[in-house]
Structures are given as structure tokens and as C-alpha cells.
């Protein structure tokens, strides 16, 4: 079973939900949306909005080198912690080898 996620905006004028009628992209992390109020006969509001991907919460397993989205502080701390832990593991292995040679 596939999960479907939909971006939802409410009309700022009448409160009905708005549909994305079309969108344009210029960059991998940026998209312009053209929205229409679904209450088109009583309200009829239309607008353009922007969606920007601002922070990476989990790095991709297949990163695109042309995409440059900053890492969130949480990811940076986690990556730093993993690096320190891996360095600690390497030290433990080297220390164990030194002890084995004695």
C-alpha cells in the first residue's frame, strides 16, 4: 500500500482549500506553484507561491552533486558524533593490535 502526501493550502480569503493547478521549477530545491481556490464561484482567488527546500534532515544515499541544500544543525551534530565514534573505534583497534604484538 502506497502512502500519498499532498501539500495543502487554505484560501486566505474564504478558508476553502486551494489546489495546485500547475508548477514550474528552475532549480532542484525551488518550485513556483500556481494555486486556485476550490470555491471558485463564491471566492475565485488565485495566487502564486514558492516552495523552497531549506535544510537537509537526512542525507541522500544517492546525492546529486548539483544540489546544495544546507544540513540542519541536528544532522551536523549527528555526523560529527559518528565521526568521533569511528575515530574512537579505530583507536581501539590500533591499541588492541599494539597490545597483541607485546
C-alpha distances in whole Angstrom, upper triangle without the diagonal:
4,7,10,13,16,20,22,26,28,31,34,36,35,32,29,26,27,25,25,26,27,27,29,29,32,31,28,28,29,28,30,28,30,29,30,30,28,32,34,36,37,37,36,35,34,34,33,31,31,28,29,27,30,29,27,25,24,25,23,23,24,27,28,32,33,30,32,31,32,31,31,34,31,30,34,35,32,33,36,36,34,37,40,38,38,41,42,41,43,46,45,45,48,50,49,50,54,54,54,56,59
4,6,10,13,16,19,23,25,28,31,34,32,29,27,24,24,22,21,23,23,23,26,25,29,27,24,24,25,24,26,25,26,26,27,28,26,29,31,34,35,34,33,32,31,31,29,28,27,24,25,23,26,26,24,22,21,23,21,21,22,24,25,29,29,27,29,27,29,28,28,31,29,28,31,32,30,31,34,34,33,35,38,37,37,40,41,40,42,45,45,44,47,49,49,50,53,54,53,56,58
4,7,10,13,16,19,22,25,28,31,29,26,24,21,21,19,19,22,22,22,24,24,27,26,23,22,23,22,24,22,24,23,25,25,24,27,29,32,33,32,31,30,28,28,27,25,24,21,23,21,24,23,22,20,19,21,20,21,22,23,25,28,28,26,28,25,27,26,26,28,26,25,29,30,28,29,33,33,31,34,37,36,36,39,40,39,41,44,44,44,47,49,49,50,53,54,53,56,58
4,7,10,12,16,19,22,25,27,26,23,21,17,17,16,15,18,18,19,21,21,25,24,21,21,21,19,21,19,21,20,21,21,20,24,25,29,29,28,27,26,25,24,23,22,21,19,20,19,22,22,21,20,20,22,20,22,22,24,24,28,27,25,27,24,26,26,25,29,27,26,30,31,29,30,34,34,33,36,38,37,38,41,42,41,43,46,46,46,49,51,51,52,55,56,56,58,61
4,7,9,13,16,19,22,24,24,21,19,15,15,14,14,16,17,17,19,19,23,22,19,18,18,17,18,16,18,17,19,19,19,22,24,27,28,26,25,24,22,22,21,19,18,15,17,16,19,19,19,18,18,20,19,22,22,23,23,27,26,23,24,22,24,23,23,26,24,24,27,29,27,29,32,32,32,34,37,36,37,40,41,41,43,45,46,46,49,50,51,52,55,56,56,58,61
4,6,10,13,16,18,21,20,17,15,12,11,10,10,13,14,14,17,18,21,21,19,18,17,15,16,13,15,13,15,16,15,19,20,24,24,22,21,20,19,18,17,16,16,13,16,16,19,20,20,19,21,22,22,24,24,24,24,28,26,23,25,22,24,24,24,27,26,26,29,31,30,31,34,35,34,37,39,39,39,42,44,43,45,48,48,49,51,53,53,55,57,59,59,61,64
4,7,10,13,16,18,18,15,14,11,10,9,9,12,13,13,15,16,19,19,18,16,15,13,13,11,13,11,13,14,15,18,19,23,23,21,20,18,16,15,14,12,12,10,13,14,16,18,19,19,20,22,22,25,25,24,24,27,25,22,23,20,22,23,22,25,25,25,28,30,29,30,33,34,34,36,39,39,39,42,43,44,45,48,49,49,51,53,54,55,58,59,59,62,64
4,7,10,12,15,15,12,11,7,7,8,9,12,14,14,17,19,22,22,21,19,17,15,15,12,13,10,12,11,12,15,17,20,20,18,17,15,15,14,14,12,13,12,15,16,18,20,21,21,23,25,25,28,28,28,28,30,29,25,26,23,25,25,24,27,27,27,30,32,31,33,36,36,36,39,41,41,42,45,46,46,48,51,51,52,54,56,57,58,60,62,62,65,67
4,7,9,12,12,9,9,6,6,8,9,12,14,14,17,19,22,22,22,20,17,15,14,11,11,9,10,9,11,13,15,18,18,15,15,12,12,11,12,10,12,12,15,17,19,21,23,23,25,27,28,31,31,30,29,32,30,27,27,24,26,27,25,28,28,29,31,33,33,34,37,38,38,41,43,43,44,47,48,49,50,53,53,54,57,58,59,61,63,64,65,67,69
4,6,9,8,5,6,4,6,9,11,14,17,17,20,22,25,26,25,23,21,19,17,14,13,10,10,8,10,11,13,16,15,12,13,11,12,12,13,13,15,15,19,21,22,24,26,26,29,31,31,34,35,33,33,35,33,30,30,28,29,30,28,31,31,32,34,36,36,38,40,41,42,44,46,46,47,50,51,52,54,56,56,58,60,61,62,64,66,67,68,70,72
4,5,6,5,5,6,6,10,12,14,17,18,21,23,25,27,27,25,22,19,17,14,13,9,8,6,9,9,11,14,12,9,10,7,9,10,12,12,15,17,20,22,24,27,29,29,32,34,34,37,37,36,35,37,35,32,32,30,31,32,31,33,34,34,37,39,39,40,43,44,45,47,49,49,50,53,54,55,56,59,59,61,63,64,65,67,69,70,71,73,75
4,6,6,8,9,9,13,15,17,19,20,22,24,26,27,28,25,23,20,18,16,15,12,11,9,12,12,13,16,14,10,12,9,10,10,13,13,16,17,20,23,24,27,29,30,32,35,35,38,38,37,36,38,36,33,32,30,31,32,30,33,33,35,37,38,39,40,43,44,45,47,48,49,51,53,54,55,57,59,60,61,63,64,65,67,69,70,71,73,75
4,6,8,10,11,14,17,18,21,22,24,27,29,30,31,29,26,23,21,18,16,13,12,9,12,10,12,13,11,8,10,8,10,12,15,15,19,21,24,27,28,30,33,33,36,38,39,42,42,40,40,41,39,36,36,33,34,36,34,36,37,38,40,42,43,44,46,48,49,50,52,53,54,57,58,59,61,63,63,65,67,68,69,71,73,74,75,77,79
4,6,9,10,14,17,18,21,23,26,28,31,32,32,30,28,25,23,19,18,14,12,9,10,8,10,12,9,7,9,9,12,14,17,18,21,22,26,28,29,32,34,34,37,39,39,43,43,41,41,43,41,38,38,35,36,37,36,38,38,39,42,43,44,45,48,49,49,52,53,54,55,58,59,60,62,64,64,66,68,69,70,72,74,75,76,78,80
4,6,9,13,15,18,21,22,25,27,30,31,31,28,26,24,22,18,17,14,12,9,10,9,12,14,12,10,12,11,13,14,17,17,20,20,24,26,27,29,31,31,34,36,36,40,40,39,39,41,39,36,36,33,34,35,33,35,35,36,39,40,40,42,45,45,46,49,50,51,52,54,56,56,58,60,61,62,64,66,67,68,70,71,72,75,77
4,7,10,13,15,18,20,24,26,29,30,30,28,26,23,21,17,16,12,10,7,6,6,10,12,10,9,10,10,12,14,16,17,20,20,24,26,28,30,32,31,34,36,36,39,39,38,38,40,38,35,36,33,34,35,34,36,36,37,40,41,41,43,45,46,47,49,51,51,52,55,56,56,58,61,61,62,65,66,67,68,71,72,72,75,77
4,7,10,13,16,17,21,23,26,27,26,25,23,20,18,15,14,10,9,6,6,8,11,14,13,11,12,11,12,13,15,15,17,17,21,23,25,27,28,28,30,32,32,35,35,34,34,37,35,32,32,30,31,32,31,34,33,34,37,38,38,40,42,43,43,46,48,48,49,52,53,53,55,58,58,59,61,63,64,65,68,69,69,72,74
4,7,9,12,14,17,20,23,24,24,22,20,17,15,11,10,6,5,4,6,8,10,13,13,11,10,9,9,10,11,12,14,15,19,21,23,26,27,28,30,31,31,34,34,33,32,34,32,29,30,28,30,31,30,33,33,33,36,38,38,39,42,43,43,45,48,48,49,51,53,53,55,57,58,59,61,63,63,65,67,68,69,71,73
4,6,9,11,15,17,21,22,22,21,19,15,13,10,8,5,5,6,7,10,11,15,16,14,12,11,10,10,11,12,14,15,18,20,23,25,27,27,29,30,29,32,31,31,30,32,30,28,29,27,29,31,30,33,33,33,36,38,38,39,42,43,43,45,47,47,48,51,52,52,54,56,57,58,60,62,62,64,66,67,68,70,72
4,6,7,11,14,17,19,18,18,15,12,10,6,6,4,7,9,10,14,14,17,19,16,14,12,10,10,9,10,11,12,16,18,21,23,24,25,27,28,27,30,29,28,27,29,27,25,26,24,27,28,28,32,32,31,34,36,36,37,40,41,41,42,45,46,46,48,50,50,52,54,55,56,58,60,61,62,64,66,66,68,70
4,7,11,14,17,19,20,20,17,13,11,8,6,6,7,10,11,14,13,17,18,16,13,13,10,10,10,12,14,15,18,20,23,26,27,28,30,30,29,32,30,30,28,30,28,26,28,27,29,31,31,35,35,34,37,40,39,39,42,44,44,45,48,48,49,51,53,53,54,57,58,58,60,63,63,64,67,68,69,70,73
4,7,10,14,16,16,17,14,10,9,6,5,7,10,13,14,18,16,20,22,19,16,15,12,11,10,11,12,13,16,18,22,24,25,27,28,28,27,29,28,27,25,27,25,23,25,24,27,29,30,33,34,33,35,38,38,38,41,42,42,43,46,47,47,49,51,51,52,55,56,56,58,61,61,62,65,66,67,68,71
4,7,10,12,13,13,10,7,5,4,6,9,12,15,17,20,19,23,24,22,19,17,13,12,9,9,9,10,13,15,18,21,22,24,25,25,24,27,25,24,22,24,21,19,21,21,24,26,27,30,31,30,32,35,35,35,37,39,39,40,43,44,44,46,48,48,49,52,53,54,55,58,59,59,62,63,64,65,68
4,7,9,11,12,9,6,5,7,9,12,15,19,21,24,23,26,28,25,22,20,16,14,11,11,10,11,12,15,18,21,22,24,25,25,23,26,24,22,20,22,18,17,19,19,22,25,26,30,31,30,31,34,34,34,37,39,38,39,42,43,43,45,47,48,48,51,53,53,54,57,58,58,60,62,63,64,67
4,6,7,8,6,5,6,9,12,15,18,22,23,27,26,30,31,28,25,23,19,16,13,12,10,10,10,12,15,18,19,22,23,22,20,23,21,19,16,18,15,14,16,16,19,22,23,27,28,27,28,31,31,31,33,36,35,36,39,40,40,42,44,44,45,48,49,49,51,53,54,55,57,59,60,61,64
4,7,8,7,7,8,12,14,18,21,25,27,30,29,32,34,30,28,25,21,18,15,14,11,11,11,13,15,18,19,22,23,22,21,24,21,19,16,16,13,12,14,15,18,21,23,27,28,27,28,31,31,30,33,35,35,35,38,40,39,41,44,44,44,47,49,49,50,53,54,54,56,58,59,60,63
4,5,5,7,10,13,17,20,23,26,28,32,31,35,36,32,30,27,24,21,17,15,12,11,10,10,13,15,16,19,20,18,17,20,18,15,12,13,10,9,10,11,15,18,20,23,25,23,24,28,28,27,29,32,31,31,35,36,35,37,40,40,40,43,45,45,46,49,50,50,52,55,55,56,59
4,6,8,12,14,18,20,24,27,28,32,32,35,36,33,31,28,25,22,18,16,13,11,9,9,12,13,13,16,17,15,14,17,14,12,10,11,8,7,9,10,13,16,18,22,23,21,22,25,25,24,27,29,28,29,32,33,33,34,37,37,38,41,42,42,44,46,47,48,50,52,52,54,56
4,7,11,13,17,19,23,25,27,30,31,34,35,32,30,27,24,20,17,14,11,8,6,5,8,10,11,14,15,14,14,17,16,13,11,13,10,7,8,7,11,13,15,19,20,18,20,23,23,22,25,27,27,28,31,32,32,34,36,37,37,40,41,42,43,46,47,47,49,51,52,53,56
4,7,10,14,16,20,22,25,28,27,31,32,28,26,23,20,17,13,11,7,6,5,7,9,12,14,17,18,18,17,21,19,17,15,16,13,11,11,11,14,16,18,21,23,21,23,26,26,26,28,31,30,31,34,35,35,37,40,40,41,43,45,45,47,49,50,51,53,55,56,57,60
4,6,10,13,16,19,21,24,24,28,29,25,23,20,17,14,10,8,6,5,7,9,12,15,17,19,21,20,20,23,21,19,17,19,16,14,15,14,17,20,21,24,25,24,26,29,29,29,31,34,33,34,37,38,38,40,43,43,44,47,48,48,50,52,53,54,56,58,59,60,63
4,7,10,13,17,19,22,21,25,26,22,20,17,13,11,7,6,5,6,9,12,15,18,20,22,24,24,23,27,25,23,21,23,19,17,18,17,20,23,23,27,28,27,29,32,32,32,35,37,37,38,41,42,42,44,46,47,48,50,52,52,54,56,57,58,60,62,62,64,66
4,6,10,13,15,18,18,21,22,19,17,14,11,8,6,5,6,8,11,14,17,20,22,23,25,26,25,28,27,25,23,25,22,20,21,20,23,25,25,28,29,29,31,34,34,34,37,38,38,40,42,43,44,46,48,48,49,52,53,54,55,58,59,60,62,63,64,66,68
4,7,10,13,16,14,18,19,16,13,11,7,6,5,6,9,11,15,18,20,24,25,27,29,29,28,31,30,29,27,29,26,24,25,24,26,29,29,32,33,32,35,37,37,38,40,42,42,43,46,47,47,50,52,52,53,56,57,57,59,61,62,63,65,67,68,70,72
4,7,9,12,11,15,16,13,11,8,6,5,6,8,11,12,16,19,21,24,26,27,29,30,30,33,32,31,29,31,29,26,27,26,28,30,29,33,33,33,35,38,38,39,41,43,43,44,47,48,48,51,52,53,54,57,58,58,60,62,63,64,67,68,69,71,73
4,6,9,8,11,12,10,7,6,4,7,9,11,14,16,20,22,25,28,30,31,33,34,33,36,35,34,33,35,32,30,31,29,32,33,33,36,36,36,39,41,41,42,45,46,46,48,50,51,52,54,56,56,58,60,61,62,64,66,66,68,70,71,72,74,76
4,5,6,9,10,7,6,5,6,9,12,13,16,18,22,24,26,29,31,32,34,35,35,38,37,36,35,38,35,33,33,31,33,35,34,37,37,37,40,42,42,43,46,47,47,49,52,52,53,55,57,57,59,61,62,63,65,67,68,69,71,72,73,75,77
4,5,9,9,8,8,9,10,12,15,16,19,20,24,26,29,31,33,33,35,36,36,38,38,37,37,39,37,34,35,33,35,36,36,39,39,39,42,44,43,44,47,48,48,50,53,53,54,56,58,58,60,62,63,64,66,68,68,70,72,73,74,76,78
4,6,6,6,6,8,11,14,17,18,22,23,27,29,31,34,36,36,38,40,39,42,42,41,40,42,40,38,38,36,38,39,38,41,41,42,44,46,46,47,50,51,51,53,56,56,57,59,61,61,63,65,66,67,69,71,71,73,75,76,77,79,81
4,6,5,4,7,9,13,16,18,22,23,27,30,32,35,37,37,39,41,40,43,42,41,40,42,40,38,39,37,39,40,39,42,43,43,46,48,48,49,51,53,53,55,57,58,58,61,62,63,64,67,68,68,71,72,73,74,77,78,79,81,83
4,6,6,10,12,16,19,22,25,27,31,34,36,39,40,41,43,45,44,47,46,45,44,46,44,41,42,41,43,44,43,46,46,47,49,51,51,52,55,56,56,59,61,61,62,65,66,66,68,71,71,72,74,76,77,78,80,82,82,84,87
4,6,9,13,16,20,22,25,27,31,34,36,38,40,41,43,45,44,47,47,46,45,47,45,42,43,41,42,44,42,45,45,46,49,51,51,52,55,56,56,58,60,61,62,64,66,66,68,70,71,72,74,76,76,78,80,81,82,84,86
4,6,9,12,16,18,22,24,28,30,32,35,37,38,40,42,42,45,44,43,42,44,41,39,39,37,39,41,39,42,43,43,46,48,48,49,52,53,53,55,57,58,59,61,63,63,65,67,68,69,71,73,74,75,77,79,80,82,84
4,6,10,14,16,20,22,26,29,31,34,36,37,39,40,40,43,42,41,40,42,39,37,38,36,38,39,39,41,42,42,45,47,47,48,51,52,52,54,57,57,58,60,62,63,64,66,67,68,70,72,73,74,76,78,79,81,83
4,7,11,13,17,19,23,26,28,31,33,34,36,38,38,41,40,39,37,39,36,34,34,33,34,36,35,38,39,40,42,44,44,45,48,49,50,51,54,54,55,57,59,60,61,64,65,66,67,69,70,72,74,75,76,78,80
4,7,10,14,16,20,23,25,29,31,32,34,35,35,38,37,36,34,36,33,31,31,30,32,34,33,36,37,38,40,42,42,43,46,47,48,49,52,52,53,55,57,58,59,61,63,63,65,67,68,69,71,73,74,76,78
4,7,10,13,17,20,22,25,28,29,32,33,32,36,35,33,31,33,30,28,28,26,29,31,30,33,34,35,36,39,39,40,42,44,45,46,49,50,50,52,54,55,56,58,60,61,62,64,65,67,68,70,71,73,75
4,7,10,14,17,19,23,25,27,29,30,29,33,32,30,28,29,26,24,25,23,25,28,28,31,32,32,34,36,37,37,40,42,42,43,46,47,47,49,51,52,53,55,57,58,59,61,63,64,65,67,68,70,72
4,7,10,14,15,19,21,23,26,26,26,30,29,27,25,27,24,21,22,20,22,24,24,27,28,28,30,33,33,34,36,38,38,40,42,43,44,46,48,49,50,52,53,54,56,58,59,60,62,64,65,66,69
4,7,10,12,16,18,20,22,23,23,27,26,23,22,23,20,18,18,16,18,21,21,24,25,25,27,29,30,30,33,35,35,36,39,40,40,42,44,45,46,48,50,51,52,54,56,57,59,60,61,63,65
4,7,9,13,15,17,19,20,20,23,22,20,19,21,18,15,16,13,16,18,18,21,22,22,24,26,27,27,29,31,32,33,35,37,37,39,41,42,43,45,47,47,49,51,52,53,55,57,58,60,62
4,6,9,12,14,16,17,17,21,20,18,17,18,16,12,12,10,12,14,15,18,19,19,20,23,24,24,26,28,29,30,32,34,34,36,38,39,40,42,44,44,46,48,49,50,52,54,55,56,59
4,6,8,11,13,13,14,18,17,15,14,16,14,11,10,7,9,11,12,15,16,15,17,20,20,20,23,25,25,26,29,30,30,32,34,35,36,38,40,41,42,44,46,47,48,50,51,53,55
4,7,10,13,13,15,19,19,16,16,17,15,12,10,6,7,9,9,12,14,13,15,18,18,19,21,23,23,24,27,28,29,30,33,34,35,37,38,39,41,43,44,45,47,49,50,51,53
4,6,9,10,12,16,17,14,15,16,15,12,10,6,5,5,5,9,10,10,11,14,15,15,17,19,20,21,23,24,25,27,29,30,31,33,35,36,37,39,40,42,43,45,46,48,50
4,6,6,9,12,14,11,13,14,15,11,10,6,6,5,6,9,10,8,10,13,12,12,15,17,17,18,21,22,22,24,26,27,28,31,32,33,34,36,38,39,41,42,43,45,47
4,7,10,13,15,13,16,17,18,14,13,10,9,7,6,9,8,6,10,12,11,11,15,16,16,18,20,20,21,24,25,26,27,30,31,32,34,35,36,38,40,41,42,44,46
4,7,9,12,11,14,16,17,14,14,11,11,8,9,11,10,7,10,12,10,10,14,15,14,16,19,19,19,22,24,24,25,28,29,29,31,33,34,35,37,39,40,42,44
4,7,9,8,11,12,14,12,11,10,10,8,10,13,12,8,10,13,11,10,14,15,14,15,18,19,18,21,23,23,24,27,28,28,30,32,33,34,36,38,39,40,43
4,5,5,8,11,13,11,12,11,13,11,14,16,15,12,14,17,15,13,17,18,17,18,21,21,20,23,25,25,26,29,30,30,32,34,35,35,38,40,40,41,44
4,6,10,12,15,13,15,15,16,14,17,19,18,14,16,19,16,14,18,19,16,17,21,21,19,22,24,23,24,27,28,28,30,32,33,33,36,38,37,39,42
4,7,9,12,11,13,14,16,16,18,21,20,17,18,21,19,17,20,22,19,20,24,24,22,25,27,26,26,30,31,30,32,35,35,35,38,40,40,41,44
4,6,9,8,10,11,13,13,16,19,19,15,16,20,18,16,19,21,19,19,23,24,22,24,27,27,27,30,31,31,32,35,36,36,39,41,41,42,45
4,5,6,9,11,13,14,18,21,21,18,19,22,21,19,22,24,22,22,26,27,25,27,30,30,30,33,35,34,35,38,39,39,42,44,44,45,48
4,6,8,11,13,14,18,21,22,18,18,22,22,19,21,24,23,22,25,27,25,27,30,30,29,32,34,34,35,38,39,39,41,43,43,44,47
4,6,10,13,15,18,21,23,20,20,24,24,21,24,27,25,25,28,30,28,30,33,33,33,35,38,37,38,41,42,42,44,47,47,48,51
4,6,10,12,15,18,20,17,17,21,21,19,22,24,23,23,27,28,27,29,32,32,32,35,37,37,38,40,42,42,44,46,47,48,50
4,6,9,12,15,17,15,15,19,19,17,19,22,22,22,25,26,26,27,30,31,31,33,35,36,37,39,41,41,43,45,46,47,49
4,7,9,12,14,12,13,16,17,16,18,21,21,21,24,25,25,27,29,30,31,33,35,36,37,39,40,41,43,45,46,47,50
4,6,9,11,10,10,13,14,13,15,18,19,19,21,23,23,25,27,28,29,31,33,34,35,37,39,39,41,43,44,45,48
4,6,8,6,6,10,11,10,12,15,15,16,18,20,20,22,24,25,26,28,30,31,32,34,36,37,38,40,41,43,45
4,5,5,6,9,10,11,12,14,15,17,19,20,21,23,24,26,27,29,30,32,33,35,36,38,39,41,42,44,46
4,6,5,6,9,10,10,12,14,15,16,18,20,21,22,24,26,27,29,30,32,33,35,36,37,39,41,42,44
4,5,5,6,9,10,11,12,14,15,16,18,20,21,22,24,26,27,29,30,31,33,35,36,37,39,41,42
4,5,5,6,8,10,10,12,14,15,16,18,20,21,22,24,25,27,29,30,31,33,35,36,37,39,41
4,5,5,6,9,10,11,12,14,15,17,18,20,21,23,24,26,27,29,30,32,33,35,36,38,40
4,6,5,6,9,10,11,12,14,15,16,18,20,21,22,24,26,27,29,30,32,33,35,36,38
4,5,5,6,9,10,10,12,14,15,16,18,20,21,23,24,26,27,29,30,31,33,35,37
4,5,5,6,9,10,10,12,14,15,17,18,20,21,23,24,26,27,29,30,32,33,35
4,5,5,6,9,10,11,12,14,15,17,18,20,21,23,24,26,27,29,30,32,34
4,5,5,6,9,10,10,12,14,15,16,18,20,21,22,24,26,27,29,31,32
4,5,5,6,9,10,10,12,14,15,16,18,20,21,23,24,26,27,29,31
4,5,5,6,9,10,11,12,14,15,17,18,20,21,23,24,26,27,29
4,5,5,6,9,10,11,12,14,15,16,18,20,21,22,24,26,27
4,5,5,6,9,10,10,12,14,15,16,19,20,21,23,25,26
4,5,5,6,9,10,11,12,14,15,17,18,20,21,23,25
4,5,5,6,9,10,11,12,14,15,17,18,20,21,23
4,5,5,6,9,10,10,12,14,15,16,18,20,21
4,5,5,6,9,10,11,12,14,15,16,19,20
4,5,5,6,9,10,11,12,14,15,17,19
4,5,5,6,8,10,10,12,14,15,17
4,6,5,6,9,10,10,12,14,16
4,5,5,6,9,10,10,12,15
4,5,5,6,9,10,11,13
4,5,5,6,9,10,11
4,5,5,6,9,10
4,5,5,6,9
4,5,5,7
4,5,5
4,6
4
